[in-house]
């Protein structure tokens, strides 16, 4: 497949494909004139790159998931650690979402008077390591 076909089928730009090739994530198998040619298996590699990026892996980590010849060689401990990281993020975001949803419908006259919103602000400030809480969170 030429680079245009890979771009069309993957939804990525030719510039992105060239960048991935420069980083060693994918490899062209030759040229037809000025156009790079790729083995059809490059689409599987691009899918793995997309999944890795969606999971928050760096391009360097993703590159390490490819074995010689373009096959995969994925460290299962790395996957488990990333899954744990994502699970913790989901819990944190669900907590924030719950607090924001409450604040959106809270009957208190202002957010400054809403105990749930105040707890959310204090927890956020503590996690950020603030020594002094913002005035709205000191109530």
Number of C-alpha atoms within 10 A of each C-alpha: 17 17 19 16 14 22 17 11 10 16 9 13 14 16 11 11 22 17 13 17 13 11 13 13 22 23 20 17 11 13 12 9 7 7 13 19 19 19 14 12 12 18 16 13 20 18 12 17 23 15 13 18 14 10 14 14 17 13 16 11 16 20 21 14 20 19 11 8 7 15 12 15 12 15 11 9 9 12 14 11 11 15 13 12 13 14 12 12 12 12 11 12 12 12 13 17 12 14 18 15 12 14 19 11 8 17 11 11 8 10 16 16 15 16 15 17 23 19 15 18 20 20 15 15 16 13 9 9 10 11 8 11 16 12 8 13 20 12 13
